[in-house]
Amino acid sequence: MVDCSYCGTELKPGTGSIFVKKDGNAVFFCSRKCRTNMLKLKRSPRKWAKEKEKHKKKK
């Protein structure tokens, strides 16, 4: 299993998507939302992960 490069969730085999950069590095995403936030909107994955953890702790 691999982790999403943006939010850090584990991806089950056969799910998610892979983006290969020009330099050959592979970036894995669990959803379109994560891919858009990282590649198109250039948002920081660290901030997203912190907010997601806070939300999980509240439940």
C-alpha distance matrix in Angstrom:
0.0 3.8 6.9 10.0 12.5 15.3 14.7 11.7 10.2 6.6 6.0 6.0 6.5 9.8 10.2 11.2 12.9 13.1 16.3 17.7 20.4 23.7 23.0 20.0 17.2 14.3 13.6 10.9 12.3 11.8 15.5 18.7 20.1 17.6 18.2 22.0 22.2 20.7 22.2 25.4 26.5 25.2 24.5 23.2 19.6 20.9 23.5 21.2 18.8 22.0 23.5 20.5 20.6 24.3 24.0 21.7 24.2 27.1 26.0
3.8 0.0 3.8 6.8 8.9 11.9 11.9 9.0 8.5 5.9 5.6 7.7 8.4 10.9 10.3 9.9 11.0 10.7 13.5 14.8 17.3 20.7 19.9 17.2 14.1 11.2 10.1 7.6 9.5 9.8 13.6 16.5 17.6 14.7 15.2 19.0 19.0 17.2 18.7 22.0 23.1 21.6 21.0 19.6 16.2 17.7 20.4 18.3 16.2 19.6 21.1 18.5 18.9 22.6 22.6 20.8 23.3 26.2 25.5
6.9 3.8 0.0 3.8 6.1 8.6 8.2 5.2 5.4 4.4 5.7 9.1 10.9 12.9 11.2 9.9 11.2 11.2 13.4 15.2 17.1 20.7 20.1 17.9 14.5 11.8 9.6 7.0 7.9 8.2 11.8 14.7 15.1 12.0 13.1 16.7 16.1 14.5 16.7 19.8 20.4 18.9 17.8 16.3 12.7 14.1 16.7 14.5 12.4 15.8 17.4 14.8 15.4 19.1 19.2 17.6 20.2 23.0 22.6
10.0 6.8 3.8 0.0 3.8 5.4 5.7 4.6 5.4 6.3 6.7 10.4 12.3 13.3 10.8 8.3 9.2 9.5 11.2 13.7 15.3 19.1 19.1 17.3 13.9 11.0 7.9 5.2 4.7 5.6 8.7 11.3 11.5 8.2 9.5 12.9 12.4 11.1 13.2 16.2 16.8 15.6 14.6 13.6 10.2 12.3 14.5 12.1 10.8 14.5 15.6 13.3 14.7 18.2 18.0 17.1 20.0 22.4 22.2
12.5 8.9 6.1 3.8 0.0 3.8 6.2 5.9 8.4 9.7 10.3 14.0 15.4 16.2 13.9 11.0 10.7 9.8 10.2 12.1 12.9 16.6 16.3 15.0 11.5 9.3 6.0 5.4 6.0 8.4 10.7 12.3 12.2 8.4 8.9 12.1 11.2 8.8 11.0 14.4 14.9 13.0 12.3 11.0 8.0 10.4 13.1 11.4 10.5 14.1 15.7 14.2 15.6 18.9 19.2 18.9 21.5 23.9 24.2
15.3 11.9 8.6 5.4 3.8 0.0 3.8 5.9 8.4 11.0 11.9 15.6 17.6 18.1 15.2 12.0 12.1 12.0 12.0 14.4 14.8 18.4 18.6 17.8 14.4 12.5 8.8 8.0 6.8 8.5 9.7 10.9 9.7 5.9 7.6 10.0 8.3 6.7 9.8 12.6 12.3 10.7 9.3 8.2 5.0 8.0 9.9 7.8 7.8 11.4 12.4 11.3 13.3 16.2 16.4 16.7 19.3 21.4 22.0
14.7 11.9 8.2 5.7 6.2 3.8 0.0 3.8 5.8 9.2 10.9 14.6 17.2 18.1 15.0 12.4 13.6 14.3 15.1 17.7 18.4 22.1 22.1 21.2 17.6 15.4 11.8 10.1 8.3 8.3 9.7 11.8 10.1 7.0 9.9 12.1 10.1 9.7 13.1 15.4 14.6 13.5 11.3 9.9 6.3 8.0 9.3 6.5 5.3 9.1 9.9 8.0 9.9 13.0 13.0 13.0 15.7 17.8 18.3
11.7 9.0 5.2 4.6 5.9 5.9 3.8 0.0 3.8 6.5 9.0 12.6 15.3 16.9 14.3 12.4 13.8 14.1 15.5 17.7 18.8 22.5 22.1 20.6 17.0 14.7 11.6 9.7 9.0 8.8 11.5 14.2 13.2 10.0 12.3 15.1 13.6 12.5 15.6 18.3 17.9 16.4 14.5 12.6 8.8 9.6 11.8 9.7 7.2 10.6 12.2 9.9 10.5 14.2 14.5 13.5 16.0 18.7 18.9
10.2 8.5 5.4 5.4 8.4 8.4 5.8 3.8 0.0 3.8 6.4 9.7 12.9 14.5 11.9 10.7 13.0 14.3 16.4 19.0 20.7 24.5 24.3 22.5 19.0 16.2 13.2 10.3 9.0 7.4 10.3 13.6 13.0 10.6 13.2 16.1 15.1 14.7 17.5 20.0 19.8 18.9 17.0 15.7 11.9 12.9 14.5 11.7 9.4 12.6 13.4 10.3 11.0 14.6 14.2 12.5 15.5 18.0 17.4
6.6 5.9 4.4 6.3 9.7 11.0 9.2 6.5 3.8 0.0 3.8 6.5 9.6 12.0 10.1 9.9 12.4 13.6 16.4 18.7 20.9 24.6 24.3 21.9 18.7 15.6 13.3 10.1 9.7 8.1 11.6 15.2 15.4 13.1 14.9 18.3 17.8 17.1 19.4 22.2 22.5 21.6 20.1 18.7 15.0 16.1 18.1 15.4 13.0 16.2 17.2 14.0 14.3 18.0 17.5 15.3 18.1 20.8 19.8
6.0 5.6 5.7 6.7 10.3 11.9 10.9 9.0 6.4 3.8 0.0 3.8 6.5 8.3 6.3 6.6 9.5 11.1 14.3 16.9 19.6 23.2 23.3 20.6 17.8 14.3 12.3 8.7 8.2 6.4 10.0 13.5 14.6 12.7 13.9 17.3 17.7 17.0 18.7 21.4 22.3 21.7 20.8 20.1 16.5 18.3 20.2 17.3 15.5 19.0 19.6 16.4 17.4 20.9 19.9 18.1 21.2 23.5 22.3
6.0 7.7 9.1 10.4 14.0 15.6 14.6 12.6 9.7 6.5 3.8 0.0 3.8 6.3 5.8 8.0 11.1 13.0 16.6 19.0 22.1 25.6 25.7 22.7 20.2 16.6 15.2 11.6 11.4 9.2 12.3 15.8 17.4 15.9 16.9 20.3 21.1 20.5 22.0 24.5 25.6 25.3 24.4 23.8 20.3 22.0 23.8 20.8 19.0 22.3 22.8 19.3 20.1 23.6 22.4 20.2 23.3 25.5 23.8
6.5 8.4 10.9 12.3 15.4 17.6 17.2 15.3 12.9 9.6 6.5 3.8 0.0 3.8 5.6 8.5 10.7 12.1 15.9 17.8 21.2 24.5 24.6 21.3 19.3 15.8 15.2 11.9 12.4 11.1 14.0 17.0 19.2 17.8 18.0 21.5 22.7 21.8 22.7 25.4 27.0 26.6 26.2 25.8 22.4 24.5 26.5 23.6 22.0 25.4 26.0 22.7 23.7 27.2 26.0 23.9 27.0 29.3 27.6
9.8 10.9 12.9 13.3 16.2 18.1 18.1 16.9 14.5 12.0 8.3 6.3 3.8 0.0 3.8 7.0 8.8 10.9 14.7 16.9 20.5 23.6 24.3 21.1 19.5 15.8 15.2 11.9 12.0 10.8 12.8 15.3 18.1 17.2 16.9 20.2 22.0 21.3 21.7 24.0 26.0 26.0 26.1 26.1 23.1 25.6 27.3 24.2 23.2 26.8 27.0 23.8 25.3 28.6 27.1 25.4 28.8 30.7 28.9
10.2 10.3 11.2 10.8 13.9 15.2 15.0 14.3 11.9 10.1 6.3 5.8 5.6 3.8 0.0 3.8 6.8 9.7 13.3 16.2 19.5 22.9 23.8 20.9 18.9 15.1 13.7 10.1 9.1 7.2 9.1 11.8 14.4 13.7 13.8 16.9 18.6 18.4 19.0 21.1 22.8 23.1 22.9 23.1 20.1 22.7 24.1 20.8 20.0 23.6 23.6 20.5 22.2 25.4 23.8 22.4 25.9 27.6 26.0
11.2 9.9 9.9 8.3 11.0 12.0 12.4 12.4 10.7 9.9 6.6 8.0 8.5 7.0 3.8 0.0 3.8 7.1 10.3 13.5 16.5 20.0 21.1 18.6 16.5 12.7 10.7 7.2 5.6 4.4 6.2 8.6 11.2 10.3 10.0 13.3 15.0 14.6 15.2 17.4 19.1 19.3 19.3 19.7 16.9 19.8 21.2 18.0 17.7 21.4 21.3 18.6 20.7 23.8 22.4 21.5 25.0 26.7 25.5
12.9 11.0 11.2 9.2 10.7 12.1 13.6 13.8 13.0 12.4 9.5 11.1 10.7 8.8 6.8 3.8 0.0 3.8 6.8 10.0 13.1 16.5 17.9 15.5 13.7 10.1 8.5 5.9 5.3 6.6 7.5 8.5 11.6 10.4 8.7 12.0 14.2 13.3 13.1 15.3 17.7 17.7 18.4 19.1 16.8 20.0 21.6 18.8 18.8 22.6 22.8 20.4 22.7 25.8 24.7 24.1 27.6 29.3 28.4
13.1 10.7 11.2 9.5 9.8 12.0 14.3 14.1 14.3 13.6 11.1 13.0 12.1 10.9 9.7 7.1 3.8 0.0 3.8 6.5 9.8 13.1 14.3 11.7 10.1 6.5 5.7 4.6 6.3 9.0 10.4 11.0 13.6 11.7 9.4 12.8 14.7 12.9 12.2 15.1 17.6 17.0 18.1 18.6 16.5 19.7 21.7 19.4 19.4 23.2 23.8 21.9 23.9 27.1 26.5 25.9 29.2 31.2 30.7
16.3 13.5 13.4 11.2 10.2 12.0 15.1 15.5 16.4 16.4 14.3 16.6 15.9 14.7 13.3 10.3 6.8 3.8 0.0 3.8 6.4 9.8 11.5 9.6 8.4 5.7 5.1 6.4 7.9 11.3 11.9 11.5 13.8 11.7 8.7 11.5 13.5 11.1 9.6 12.5 15.4 14.6 16.4 17.2 15.8 19.2 21.2 19.3 19.8 23.5 24.2 22.7 24.9 27.9 27.5 27.5 30.6 32.5 32.4
17.7 14.8 15.2 13.7 12.1 14.4 17.7 17.7 19.0 18.7 16.9 19.0 17.8 16.9 16.2 13.5 10.0 6.5 3.8 0.0 3.8 6.7 8.1 6.0 5.7 4.4 6.2 8.7 11.2 14.7 15.7 15.2 17.3 15.1 12.0 14.6 16.2 13.4 11.5 14.6 17.5 16.2 18.3 18.8 17.7 20.8 23.2 21.8 22.1 25.7 26.8 25.5 27.5 30.5 30.5 30.4 33.3 35.4 35.4
20.4 17.3 17.1 15.3 12.9 14.8 18.4 18.8 20.7 20.9 19.6 22.1 21.2 20.5 19.5 16.5 13.1 9.8 6.4 3.8 0.0 3.8 5.4 5.3 5.4 6.4 7.6 11.0 13.2 16.9 17.6 16.8 18.3 15.9 12.8 14.7 15.9 12.7 10.5 13.4 16.2 14.5 17.0 17.6 17.2 20.2 22.5 21.6 22.3 25.5 26.8 26.1 28.0 30.9 31.1 31.4 34.1 36.2 36.6
23.7 20.7 20.7 19.1 16.6 18.4 22.1 22.5 24.5 24.6 23.2 25.6 24.5 23.6 22.9 20.0 16.5 13.1 9.8 6.7 3.8 0.0 3.8 5.4 7.5 9.5 11.3 14.7 17.0 20.7 21.2 20.1 21.7 19.4 16.2 17.7 18.9 15.8 13.1 15.6 18.5 16.8 19.7 20.3 20.4 23.2 25.5 25.0 25.7 28.9 30.2 29.7 31.6 34.4 34.7 35.1 37.7 39.8 40.3
23.0 19.9 20.1 19.1 16.3 18.6 22.1 22.1 24.3 24.3 23.3 25.7 24.6 24.3 23.8 21.1 17.9 14.3 11.5 8.1 5.4 3.8 0.0 3.8 5.8 9.1 11.4 15.0 17.8 21.6 22.7 22.1 23.4 20.7 17.9 19.7 20.4 16.9 15.0 17.9 20.3 17.9 20.5 20.4 20.3 22.7 25.4 25.2 25.5 28.5 30.2 29.8 31.3 34.2 34.9 35.0 37.4 39.8 40.4
20.0 17.2 17.9 17.3 15.0 17.8 21.2 20.6 22.5 21.9 20.6 22.7 21.3 21.1 20.9 18.6 15.5 11.7 9.6 6.0 5.3 5.4 3.8 0.0 3.8 6.4 9.6 12.9 16.0 19.6 21.1 20.9 22.6 19.9 17.2 19.6 20.6 17.2 15.5 18.7 21.3 19.2 21.4 21.2 20.4 22.9 25.7 25.1 25.0 28.3 30.0 29.1 30.5 33.6 34.1 33.9 36.4 38.9 39.2
17.2 14.1 14.5 13.9 11.5 14.4 17.6 17.0 19.0 18.7 17.8 20.2 19.3 19.5 18.9 16.5 13.7 10.1 8.4 5.7 5.4 7.5 5.8 3.8 0.0 3.8 6.6 10.0 13.3 16.9 18.6 18.8 20.2 17.1 14.9 17.6 18.1 14.6 13.7 17.2 19.4 17.0 18.7 18.1 17.0 19.3 22.3 21.7 21.4 24.6 26.5 25.5 26.8 30.0 30.6 30.3 32.7 35.3 35.6
14.3 11.2 11.8 11.0 9.3 12.5 15.4 14.7 16.2 15.6 14.3 16.6 15.8 15.8 15.1 12.7 10.1 6.5 5.7 4.4 6.4 9.5 9.1 6.4 3.8 0.0 3.8 6.6 10.0 13.4 15.4 15.9 17.6 14.6 12.5 15.7 16.5 13.4 12.8 16.3 18.6 16.7 18.1 17.7 16.0 18.6 21.5 20.2 19.8 23.3 24.9 23.4 24.9 28.2 28.4 27.9 30.6 33.1 33.1
13.6 10.1 9.6 7.9 6.0 8.8 11.8 11.6 13.2 13.3 12.3 15.2 15.2 15.2 13.7 10.7 8.5 5.7 5.1 6.2 7.6 11.3 11.4 9.6 6.6 3.8 0.0 3.8 6.8 10.4 12.2 12.8 14.1 11.0 9.2 12.5 13.1 10.1 10.1 13.8 15.6 13.9 14.8 14.5 12.6 15.4 18.0 16.5 16.3 19.9 21.2 19.8 21.5 24.7 24.8 24.5 27.3 29.6 29.7
10.9 7.6 7.0 5.2 5.4 8.0 10.1 9.7 10.3 10.1 8.7 11.6 11.9 11.9 10.1 7.2 5.9 4.6 6.4 8.7 11.0 14.7 15.0 12.9 10.0 6.6 3.8 0.0 3.8 6.9 9.4 10.9 12.4 9.5 8.5 12.2 13.0 10.9 11.6 14.8 16.5 15.3 15.6 15.4 12.7 15.6 17.9 15.7 15.2 19.0 20.0 18.0 19.7 23.0 22.7 22.1 25.1 27.4 27.1
12.3 9.5 7.9 4.7 6.0 6.8 8.3 9.0 9.0 9.7 8.2 11.4 12.4 12.0 9.1 5.6 5.3 6.3 7.9 11.2 13.2 17.0 17.8 16.0 13.3 10.0 6.8 3.8 0.0 3.8 5.6 7.4 8.8 6.2 5.9 9.7 10.5 9.5 10.6 13.3 14.6 14.2 14.1 14.3 11.6 14.8 16.4 13.6 13.6 17.4 17.7 15.6 17.8 20.9 20.2 19.8 23.1 24.9 24.6
11.8 9.8 8.2 5.6 8.4 8.5 8.3 8.8 7.4 8.1 6.4 9.2 11.1 10.8 7.2 4.4 6.6 9.0 11.3 14.7 16.9 20.7 21.6 19.6 16.9 13.4 10.4 6.9 3.8 0.0 3.8 7.2 8.4 6.8 8.0 11.2 12.0 11.9 13.5 15.6 16.6 16.6 15.9 16.1 13.1 15.9 17.0 13.7 13.4 17.1 16.9 14.2 16.5 19.5 18.2 17.6 21.1 22.7 21.9
15.5 13.6 11.8 8.7 10.7 9.7 9.7 11.5 10.3 11.6 10.0 12.3 14.0 12.8 9.1 6.2 7.5 10.4 11.9 15.7 17.6 21.2 22.7 21.1 18.6 15.4 12.2 9.4 5.6 3.8 0.0 3.8 5.3 5.4 6.5 8.8 10.2 11.2 12.4 13.7 14.6 15.5 15.0 16.0 13.6 16.7 17.2 13.7 14.3 17.8 16.9 14.6 17.5 20.0 18.3 18.3 21.9 23.0 22.2
18.7 16.5 14.7 11.3 12.3 10.9 11.8 14.2 13.6 15.2 13.5 15.8 17.0 15.3 11.8 8.6 8.5 11.0 11.5 15.2 16.8 20.1 22.1 20.9 18.8 15.9 12.8 10.9 7.4 7.2 3.8 0.0 3.8 5.5 5.0 6.0 8.5 10.0 10.4 10.9 12.2 13.8 13.9 15.8 14.2 17.6 17.7 14.5 16.0 19.3 18.2 16.4 19.7 21.8 20.2 20.8 24.4 25.1 24.6
20.1 17.6 15.1 11.5 12.2 9.7 10.1 13.2 13.0 15.4 14.6 17.4 19.2 18.1 14.4 11.2 11.6 13.6 13.8 17.3 18.3 21.7 23.4 22.6 20.2 17.6 14.1 12.4 8.8 8.4 5.3 3.8 0.0 3.8 5.5 5.3 6.1 8.7 10.2 10.3 10.4 12.1 11.3 13.2 11.9 15.1 14.6 11.3 13.3 16.3 14.9 13.5 17.0 18.8 17.1 18.3 21.7 22.3 22.1
17.6 14.7 12.0 8.2 8.4 5.9 7.0 10.0 10.6 13.1 12.7 15.9 17.8 17.2 13.7 10.3 10.4 11.7 11.7 15.1 15.9 19.4 20.7 19.9 17.1 14.6 11.0 9.5 6.2 6.8 5.4 5.5 3.8 0.0 3.8 5.5 5.2 6.2 8.5 9.9 10.0 10.5 9.6 10.7 8.8 12.2 12.4 9.4 10.9 14.2 13.6 12.3 15.4 17.7 16.7 17.5 20.7 21.9 22.0
18.2 15.2 13.1 9.5 8.9 7.6 9.9 12.3 13.2 14.9 13.9 16.9 18.0 16.9 13.8 10.0 8.7 9.4 8.7 12.0 12.8 16.2 17.9 17.2 14.9 12.5 9.2 8.5 5.9 8.0 6.5 5.0 5.5 3.8 0.0 3.8 5.6 5.4 5.9 7.6 9.1 9.6 10.2 11.9 10.6 14.3 15.0 12.5 14.0 17.5 17.1 16.0 19.0 21.3 20.5 21.2 24.5 25.7 25.8
22.0 19.0 16.7 12.9 12.1 10.0 12.1 15.1 16.1 18.3 17.3 20.3 21.5 20.2 16.9 13.3 12.0 12.8 11.5 14.6 14.7 17.7 19.7 19.6 17.6 15.7 12.5 12.2 9.7 11.2 8.8 6.0 5.3 5.5 3.8 0.0 3.8 5.5 5.5 5.1 6.3 8.1 9.0 11.7 11.5 15.2 15.0 12.8 15.2 18.2 17.3 16.8 20.1 21.9 20.9 22.3 25.5 26.2 26.6
22.2 19.0 16.1 12.4 11.2 8.3 10.1 13.6 15.1 17.8 17.7 21.1 22.7 22.0 18.6 15.0 14.2 14.7 13.5 16.2 15.9 18.9 20.4 20.6 18.1 16.5 13.1 13.0 10.5 12.0 10.2 8.5 6.1 5.2 5.6 3.8 0.0 3.8 6.0 6.1 4.9 6.0 5.5 8.2 8.4 11.8 11.4 9.4 12.2 14.9 14.1 14.1 17.4 18.9 18.4 20.1 22.9 23.7 24.5
20.7 17.2 14.5 11.1 8.8 6.7 9.7 12.5 14.7 17.1 17.0 20.5 21.8 21.3 18.4 14.6 13.3 12.9 11.1 13.4 12.7 15.8 16.9 17.2 14.6 13.4 10.1 10.9 9.5 11.9 11.2 10.0 8.7 6.2 5.4 5.5 3.8 0.0 3.8 6.1 6.0 4.8 5.4 7.1 7.1 10.8 11.5 10.2 12.3 15.2 15.4 15.4 18.1 20.1 20.1 21.4 24.1 25.4 26.3
22.2 18.7 16.7 13.2 11.0 9.8 13.1 15.6 17.5 19.4 18.7 22.0 22.7 21.7 19.0 15.2 13.1 12.2 9.6 11.5 10.5 13.1 15.0 15.5 13.7 12.8 10.1 11.6 10.6 13.5 12.4 10.4 10.2 8.5 5.9 5.5 6.0 3.8 0.0 3.8 6.0 5.4 8.0 10.2 10.7 14.4 15.1 13.9 16.1 19.0 19.1 19.0 21.9 23.9 23.7 25.0 27.8 29.0 29.8
25.4 22.0 19.8 16.2 14.4 12.6 15.4 18.3 20.0 22.2 21.4 24.5 25.4 24.0 21.1 17.4 15.3 15.1 12.5 14.6 13.4 15.6 17.9 18.7 17.2 16.3 13.8 14.8 13.3 15.6 13.7 10.9 10.3 9.9 7.6 5.1 6.1 6.1 3.8 0.0 3.8 5.6 8.4 11.6 12.8 16.3 16.2 15.0 17.8 20.4 19.9 20.2 23.3 24.8 24.4 26.1 28.9 29.7 30.5
26.5 23.1 20.4 16.8 14.9 12.3 14.6 17.9 19.8 22.5 22.3 25.6 27.0 26.0 22.8 19.1 17.7 17.6 15.4 17.5 16.2 18.5 20.3 21.3 19.4 18.6 15.6 16.5 14.6 16.6 14.6 12.2 10.4 10.0 9.1 6.3 4.9 6.0 6.0 3.8 0.0 3.8 5.6 9.3 11.2 14.3 13.5 12.7 15.9 18.0 17.3 18.1 21.3 22.4 22.1 24.2 26.8 27.4 28.5
25.2 21.6 18.9 15.6 13.0 10.7 13.5 16.4 18.9 21.6 21.7 25.3 26.6 26.0 23.1 19.3 17.7 17.0 14.6 16.2 14.5 16.8 17.9 19.2 17.0 16.7 13.9 15.3 14.2 16.6 15.5 13.8 12.1 10.5 9.6 8.1 6.0 4.8 5.4 5.6 3.8 0.0 3.8 6.7 9.0 11.9 11.9 11.8 14.6 16.6 16.7 17.7 20.4 21.8 22.2 24.0 26.3 27.4 28.8
24.5 21.0 17.8 14.6 12.3 9.3 11.3 14.5 17.0 20.1 20.8 24.4 26.2 26.1 22.9 19.3 18.4 18.1 16.4 18.3 17.0 19.7 20.5 21.4 18.7 18.1 14.8 15.6 14.1 15.9 15.0 13.9 11.3 9.6 10.2 9.0 5.5 5.4 8.0 8.4 5.6 3.8 0.0 3.8 6.3 8.9 8.3 8.3 11.4 13.1 13.1 14.4 17.0 18.1 18.6 20.7 22.8 23.8 25.4
23.2 19.6 16.3 13.6 11.0 8.2 9.9 12.6 15.7 18.7 20.1 23.8 25.8 26.1 23.1 19.7 19.1 18.6 17.2 18.8 17.6 20.3 20.4 21.2 18.1 17.7 14.5 15.4 14.3 16.1 16.0 15.8 13.2 10.7 11.9 11.7 8.2 7.1 10.2 11.6 9.3 6.7 3.8 0.0 3.8 5.4 5.7 6.9 9.1 10.6 11.6 13.0 15.0 16.3 17.5 19.2 21.0 22.4 24.2
19.6 16.2 12.7 10.2 8.0 5.0 6.3 8.8 11.9 15.0 16.5 20.3 22.4 23.1 20.1 16.9 16.8 16.5 15.8 17.7 17.2 20.4 20.3 20.4 17.0 16.0 12.6 12.7 11.6 13.1 13.6 14.2 11.9 8.8 10.6 11.5 8.4 7.1 10.7 12.8 11.2 9.0 6.3 3.8 0.0 3.8 5.5 5.1 6.2 8.7 10.1 10.5 12.4 14.4 15.5 16.6 18.6 20.4 21.8
20.9 17.7 14.1 12.3 10.4 8.0 8.0 9.6 12.9 16.1 18.3 22.0 24.5 25.6 22.7 19.8 20.0 19.7 19.2 20.8 20.2 23.2 22.7 22.9 19.3 18.6 15.4 15.6 14.8 15.9 16.7 17.6 15.1 12.2 14.3 15.2 11.8 10.8 14.4 16.3 14.3 11.9 8.9 5.4 3.8 0.0 3.8 5.4 5.2 6.3 8.8 10.0 10.7 12.6 14.5 15.5 16.8 18.9 20.8
23.5 20.4 16.7 14.5 13.1 9.9 9.3 11.8 14.5 18.1 20.2 23.8 26.5 27.3 24.1 21.2 21.6 21.7 21.2 23.2 22.5 25.5 25.4 25.7 22.3 21.5 18.0 17.9 16.4 17.0 17.2 17.7 14.6 12.4 15.0 15.0 11.4 11.5 15.1 16.2 13.5 11.9 8.3 5.7 5.5 3.8 0.0 3.8 5.5 5.3 6.4 8.7 10.1 10.9 12.6 14.5 15.7 17.1 19.3
21.2 18.3 14.5 12.1 11.4 7.8 6.5 9.7 11.7 15.4 17.3 20.8 23.6 24.2 20.8 18.0 18.8 19.4 19.3 21.8 21.6 25.0 25.2 25.1 21.7 20.2 16.5 15.7 13.6 13.7 13.7 14.5 11.3 9.4 12.5 12.8 9.4 10.2 13.9 15.0 12.7 11.8 8.3 6.9 5.1 5.4 3.8 0.0 3.8 5.5 5.3 6.2 8.7 10.1 10.7 12.5 14.5 15.8 17.4
18.8 16.2 12.4 10.8 10.5 7.8 5.3 7.2 9.4 13.0 15.5 19.0 22.0 23.2 20.0 17.7 18.8 19.4 19.8 22.1 22.3 25.7 25.5 25.0 21.4 19.8 16.3 15.2 13.6 13.4 14.3 16.0 13.3 10.9 14.0 15.2 12.2 12.3 16.1 17.8 15.9 14.6 11.4 9.1 6.2 5.2 5.5 3.8 0.0 3.8 5.5 5.1 6.2 8.7 9.9 10.6 12.4 14.5 16.0
22.0 19.6 15.8 14.5 14.1 11.4 9.1 10.6 12.6 16.2 19.0 22.3 25.4 26.8 23.6 21.4 22.6 23.2 23.5 25.7 25.5 28.9 28.5 28.3 24.6 23.3 19.9 19.0 17.4 17.1 17.8 19.3 16.3 14.2 17.5 18.2 14.9 15.2 19.0 20.4 18.0 16.6 13.1 10.6 8.7 6.3 5.3 5.5 3.8 0.0 3.8 5.4 5.2 6.3 8.7 10.0 10.8 12.7 14.9
23.5 21.1 17.4 15.6 15.7 12.4 9.9 12.2 13.4 17.2 19.6 22.8 26.0 27.0 23.6 21.3 22.8 23.8 24.2 26.8 26.8 30.2 30.2 30.0 26.5 24.9 21.2 20.0 17.7 16.9 16.9 18.2 14.9 13.6 17.1 17.3 14.1 15.4 19.1 19.9 17.3 16.7 13.1 11.6 10.1 8.8 6.4 5.3 5.5 3.8 0.0 3.8 5.5 5.1 6.3 8.8 10.1 10.9 13.1
20.5 18.5 14.8 13.3 14.2 11.3 8.0 9.9 10.3 14.0 16.4 19.3 22.7 23.8 20.5 18.6 20.4 21.9 22.7 25.5 26.1 29.7 29.8 29.1 25.5 23.4 19.8 18.0 15.6 14.2 14.6 16.4 13.5 12.3 16.0 16.8 14.1 15.4 19.0 20.2 18.1 17.7 14.4 13.0 10.5 10.0 8.7 6.2 5.1 5.4 3.8 0.0 3.8 5.5 5.1 6.3 8.8 10.2 11.3
20.6 18.9 15.4 14.7 15.6 13.3 9.9 10.5 11.0 14.3 17.4 20.1 23.7 25.3 22.2 20.7 22.7 23.9 24.9 27.5 28.0 31.6 31.3 30.5 26.8 24.9 21.5 19.7 17.8 16.5 17.5 19.7 17.0 15.4 19.0 20.1 17.4 18.1 21.9 23.3 21.3 20.4 17.0 15.0 12.4 10.7 10.1 8.7 6.2 5.2 5.5 3.8 0.0 3.8 5.4 5.1 6.3 8.8 10.3
24.3 22.6 19.1 18.2 18.9 16.2 13.0 14.2 14.6 18.0 20.9 23.6 27.2 28.6 25.4 23.8 25.8 27.1 27.9 30.5 30.9 34.4 34.2 33.6 30.0 28.2 24.7 23.0 20.9 19.5 20.0 21.8 18.8 17.7 21.3 21.9 18.9 20.1 23.9 24.8 22.4 21.8 18.1 16.3 14.4 12.6 10.9 10.1 8.7 6.3 5.1 5.5 3.8 0.0 3.8 5.5 5.2 6.4 9.1
24.0 22.6 19.2 18.0 19.2 16.4 13.0 14.5 14.2 17.5 19.9 22.4 26.0 27.1 23.8 22.4 24.7 26.5 27.5 30.5 31.1 34.7 34.9 34.1 30.6 28.4 24.8 22.7 20.2 18.2 18.3 20.2 17.1 16.7 20.5 20.9 18.4 20.1 23.7 24.4 22.1 22.2 18.6 17.5 15.5 14.5 12.6 10.7 9.9 8.7 6.3 5.1 5.4 3.8 0.0 3.8 5.5 5.3 6.9
21.7 20.8 17.6 17.1 18.9 16.7 13.0 13.5 12.5 15.3 18.1 20.2 23.9 25.4 22.4 21.5 24.1 25.9 27.5 30.4 31.4 35.1 35.0 33.9 30.3 27.9 24.5 22.1 19.8 17.6 18.3 20.8 18.3 17.5 21.2 22.3 20.1 21.4 25.0 26.1 24.2 24.0 20.7 19.2 16.6 15.5 14.5 12.5 10.6 10.0 8.8 6.3 5.1 5.5 3.8 0.0 3.8 5.5 5.6
24.2 23.3 20.2 20.0 21.5 19.3 15.7 16.0 15.5 18.1 21.2 23.3 27.0 28.8 25.9 25.0 27.6 29.2 30.6 33.3 34.1 37.7 37.4 36.4 32.7 30.6 27.3 25.1 23.1 21.1 21.9 24.4 21.7 20.7 24.5 25.5 22.9 24.1 27.8 28.9 26.8 26.3 22.8 21.0 18.6 16.8 15.7 14.5 12.4 10.8 10.1 8.8 6.3 5.2 5.5 3.8 0.0 3.8 5.5
27.1 26.2 23.0 22.4 23.9 21.4 17.8 18.7 18.0 20.8 23.5 25.5 29.3 30.7 27.6 26.7 29.3 31.2 32.5 35.4 36.2 39.8 39.8 38.9 35.3 33.1 29.6 27.4 24.9 22.7 23.0 25.1 22.3 21.9 25.7 26.2 23.7 25.4 29.0 29.7 27.4 27.4 23.8 22.4 20.4 18.9 17.1 15.8 14.5 12.7 10.9 10.2 8.8 6.4 5.3 5.5 3.8 0.0 3.8
26.0 25.5 22.6 22.2 24.2 22.0 18.3 18.9 17.4 19.8 22.3 23.8 27.6 28.9 26.0 25.5 28.4 30.7 32.4 35.4 36.6 40.3 40.4 39.2 35.6 33.1 29.7 27.1 24.6 21.9 22.2 24.6 22.1 22.0 25.8 26.6 24.5 26.3 29.8 30.5 28.5 28.8 25.4 24.2 21.8 20.8 19.3 17.4 16.0 14.9 13.1 11.3 10.3 9.1 6.9 5.6 5.5 3.8 0.0
